[in-house]
Amino acid sequence: MKFKNYYLAATFGLLTLLWTAPSYAVPITFSFSGTVTNYFYDPSTGDTFGGSVGVGTTFTGFYTFESTSPDWSPADPQYGGYHSVLLPYGMEATIGGNTVSGLSSDMLIDVWNTPGGDSYSAVALDFGFQSLGIQLSGGSSSIFDNDSLPLSPPDIADFAEARFGYAVTDFFGPVVLSVVGTLTELTLVSTIPEPTSLALMSLGLIGLGFARRNKRSDRKHGVY
């Protein structure tokens, strides 16, 4: 009887959470891959990648953002700008075996839904000296229904251009390293369950434990 009371109390508490829980931010991760089409480095600073990167080099990467990132331009129905600033949101890429990271950076996502054509970009900016990002442009005006933050990856095939870029500048501004590439894949990796989903899972586990306890009790008293 005591265990049953605990179960009922837990059920009530979890249902209360489900009824009253606000919309929580969920980290969402997209992965991407492609091929380098242009590589530049300043001879005075040297080749950061030691000759391992050139035209034709493959790259892979991922970026993570908050599902509830607010639009910083809500008054503009054709443009949505989204900014995820909490760690570990950001972007990381591996170019020819060399990993470059913007995971400690600001994650910026832009969505354009305009009559002239839709576009999408995701960029990690690191203190103004490093940028890492992707851009989809030259799409039709019907790719996006609005300027909301896409929670599933846009289809690369819908855009005329799908580009990747990584750039490093020195303290005075000139670019000392630049990698440009063509994206061939953009996919959803995973999402983390919201607290309400976790609550439902916990409720099910508590119920399973209660059922097993009752079954053992019935067997003990000769009830099958």
C-alpha positions as CSV (number, residue, x, y, z in Angstrom):
1,M,0.0,0.0,0.0
2,K,2.8,2.4,0.8
3,F,4.5,1.8,-2.6
4,K,1.1,2.4,-4.3
5,N,0.8,5.7,-2.6
6,Y,4.3,6.7,-3.7
7,Y,3.4,5.7,-7.3
8,L,0.2,7.8,-7.2
9,A,2.2,10.8,-5.8
10,A,4.8,10.4,-8.5
11,T,2.1,10.1,-11.2
12,F,0.4,13.3,-10.0
13,G,3.7,15.2,-9.8
14,L,4.7,14.2,-13.4
15,L,1.3,15.0,-14.8
16,T,1.5,18.4,-13.1
17,L,4.9,18.9,-14.8
18,L,3.4,18.0,-18.2
19,W,0.4,20.4,-17.8
20,T,2.5,23.3,-16.5
21,A,5.9,23.0,-18.3
22,P,6.8,25.9,-20.6
23,S,8.4,25.4,-24.1
24,Y,11.9,24.3,-23.4
25,A,14.9,24.9,-25.7
26,V,16.0,21.7,-27.4
27,P,19.6,21.5,-28.9
28,I,19.3,20.4,-32.5
29,T,22.3,19.2,-34.6
30,F,22.7,19.3,-38.4
31,S,25.6,17.6,-40.1
32,F,27.1,18.5,-43.4
33,S,29.8,17.3,-45.9
34,G,31.3,18.4,-49.2
35,T,34.4,19.1,-51.3
36,V,36.9,22.0,-51.2
37,T,36.8,24.1,-54.4
38,N,39.2,26.9,-53.4
39,Y,42.0,27.1,-50.8
40,F,44.1,30.2,-49.9
41,Y,46.7,31.0,-47.3
42,D,49.0,33.9,-46.8
43,P,52.6,32.8,-47.5
44,S,53.9,35.2,-44.8
45,T,52.0,33.3,-42.1
46,G,52.4,29.8,-43.6
47,D,50.1,27.0,-44.5
48,T,48.2,26.2,-41.3
49,F,47.2,22.8,-42.7
50,G,50.6,21.8,-43.8
51,G,49.7,21.0,-47.4
52,S,46.9,18.6,-46.4
53,V,44.2,20.8,-47.9
54,G,43.6,21.7,-51.5
55,V,41.0,21.6,-54.3
56,G,39.2,18.3,-54.1
57,T,39.8,17.8,-50.3
58,T,36.7,16.5,-48.5
59,F,35.2,18.1,-45.4
60,T,32.6,17.1,-42.9
61,G,31.1,19.0,-40.0
62,F,28.1,19.7,-37.8
63,Y,26.5,22.6,-36.0
64,T,24.1,22.8,-33.0
65,F,21.5,25.4,-32.2
66,E,18.6,26.1,-29.8
67,S,15.2,25.1,-31.2
68,T,13.6,28.2,-29.5
69,S,16.1,30.8,-30.5
70,P,14.2,34.0,-30.9
71,D,14.0,36.0,-34.1
72,W,15.9,39.2,-33.6
73,S,13.9,40.8,-36.5
74,P,10.3,39.8,-35.7
75,A,8.8,42.8,-37.5
76,D,10.3,41.7,-40.9
77,P,8.1,38.9,-42.3
78,Q,10.7,38.0,-45.0
79,Y,13.8,37.7,-42.8
80,G,14.4,35.6,-39.7
81,G,17.7,36.1,-37.7
82,Y,18.4,33.6,-34.9
83,H,21.2,33.7,-32.4
84,S,22.2,30.8,-30.1
85,V,24.8,31.9,-27.6
86,L,24.9,29.2,-24.9
87,L,27.5,26.5,-25.0
88,P,27.8,24.0,-26.6
89,Y,26.0,25.6,-29.5
90,G,28.2,26.3,-32.5
91,M,29.9,24.6,-35.4
92,E,32.8,22.3,-36.1
93,A,34.4,21.0,-39.3
94,T,37.1,18.6,-40.3
95,I,38.9,19.5,-43.5
96,G,41.3,16.9,-44.8
97,G,41.9,15.5,-41.3
98,N,42.2,19.0,-39.7
99,T,39.5,20.0,-37.2
100,V,38.5,23.6,-36.9
101,S,36.0,24.6,-34.2
102,G,33.5,27.4,-33.6
103,L,31.9,25.6,-30.7
104,S,32.8,28.5,-28.4
105,S,31.4,31.0,-30.8
106,D,28.1,32.7,-31.5
107,M,25.9,30.6,-33.7
108,L,24.0,32.7,-36.2
109,I,21.3,31.4,-38.5
110,D,19.6,33.5,-41.2
111,V,16.4,32.6,-43.1
112,W,15.3,34.7,-46.1
113,N,11.8,34.1,-47.4
114,T,11.5,36.6,-50.2
115,P,9.7,36.9,-53.6
116,G,13.1,37.0,-55.3
117,G,14.2,33.7,-53.9
118,D,14.8,32.0,-50.5
119,S,18.1,31.4,-48.8
120,Y,19.6,30.0,-45.6
121,S,22.8,30.4,-43.8
122,A,24.4,29.2,-40.5
123,V,27.6,30.8,-39.3
124,A,29.8,30.5,-36.2
125,L,31.7,33.8,-35.5
126,D,34.7,33.7,-33.1
127,F,35.6,37.1,-31.7
128,G,35.9,38.5,-35.2
129,F,39.1,36.6,-36.2
130,Q,37.5,33.4,-37.4
131,S,34.3,32.5,-39.2
132,L,32.9,29.1,-40.1
133,G,29.7,28.5,-41.9
134,I,27.4,27.3,-44.7
135,Q,25.1,29.1,-47.1
136,L,22.3,27.9,-49.3
137,S,21.2,30.5,-51.9
138,G,19.5,30.9,-55.3
139,G,16.4,29.0,-54.3
140,S,12.9,29.6,-55.5
141,S,10.5,31.8,-53.5
142,S,8.5,28.7,-52.4
143,I,11.1,26.8,-50.4
144,F,10.2,28.3,-47.1
145,D,6.6,29.1,-46.1
146,N,7.8,31.8,-43.7
147,D,10.9,33.0,-42.0
148,S,10.7,30.6,-39.0
149,L,13.8,28.8,-37.8
150,P,14.0,25.4,-39.7
151,L,14.2,22.5,-37.3
152,S,14.9,20.1,-40.1
153,P,17.6,20.7,-42.7
154,P,16.6,22.5,-46.0
155,D,17.1,20.3,-49.0
156,I,20.3,21.3,-50.8
157,A,18.8,20.3,-54.2
158,D,16.3,23.1,-53.9
159,F,19.1,25.7,-54.1
160,A,21.3,26.9,-57.0
161,E,24.3,27.2,-54.7
162,A,25.3,25.3,-51.5
163,R,28.6,26.6,-50.1
164,F,30.9,26.0,-47.2
165,G,33.4,28.6,-45.9
166,Y,36.1,28.9,-43.3
167,A,38.2,32.0,-42.9
168,V,40.8,33.4,-40.5
169,T,41.8,37.0,-40.3
170,D,44.7,38.6,-38.5
171,F,44.4,41.3,-35.9
172,F,44.3,44.1,-38.6
173,G,41.6,42.5,-40.7
174,P,43.2,40.8,-43.8
175,V,42.3,37.2,-44.5
176,V,45.3,34.9,-43.8
177,L,43.5,31.6,-44.5
178,S,40.4,30.8,-46.5
179,V,38.7,27.5,-47.4
180,V,35.7,27.5,-49.7
181,G,33.8,24.4,-50.7
182,T,30.6,22.9,-52.2
183,L,28.1,21.2,-49.9
184,T,26.9,17.8,-51.0
185,E,24.9,16.8,-47.9
186,L,23.0,18.5,-45.0
187,T,21.2,16.2,-42.6
188,L,19.6,16.1,-39.2
189,V,21.8,14.2,-36.6
190,S,19.8,14.2,-33.4
191,T,17.7,16.2,-31.0
192,I,17.7,15.9,-27.2
193,P,14.3,15.0,-25.6
194,E,12.4,17.8,-23.9
195,P,11.8,17.6,-20.1
196,T,8.2,16.6,-20.9
197,S,9.3,13.6,-22.9
198,L,11.7,12.6,-20.1
199,A,8.8,12.9,-17.6
200,L,6.7,10.5,-19.7
201,M,9.5,8.0,-19.8
202,S,10.0,8.2,-16.0
203,L,6.3,7.8,-15.5
204,G,6.4,4.6,-17.6
205,L,9.3,3.2,-15.7
206,I,7.6,3.9,-12.4
207,G,4.5,2.1,-13.6
208,L,6.6,-0.9,-14.8
209,G,8.2,-1.2,-11.4
210,F,4.8,-1.0,-9.7
211,A,3.4,-3.7,-12.0
212,R,6.4,-6.0,-11.3
213,R,6.1,-5.5,-7.6
214,N,2.4,-6.4,-7.7
215,K,3.2,-9.5,-9.7
216,R,5.8,-10.7,-7.2
217,S,3.3,-10.1,-4.4
218,D,0.6,-12.1,-6.1
219,R,3.0,-15.0,-6.7
220,K,4.0,-14.9,-3.0
221,H,0.4,-15.3,-2.0
222,G,-0.3,-18.0,-4.6
223,V,-2.2,-15.8,-7.1
224,Y,-1.2,-16.3,-10.8
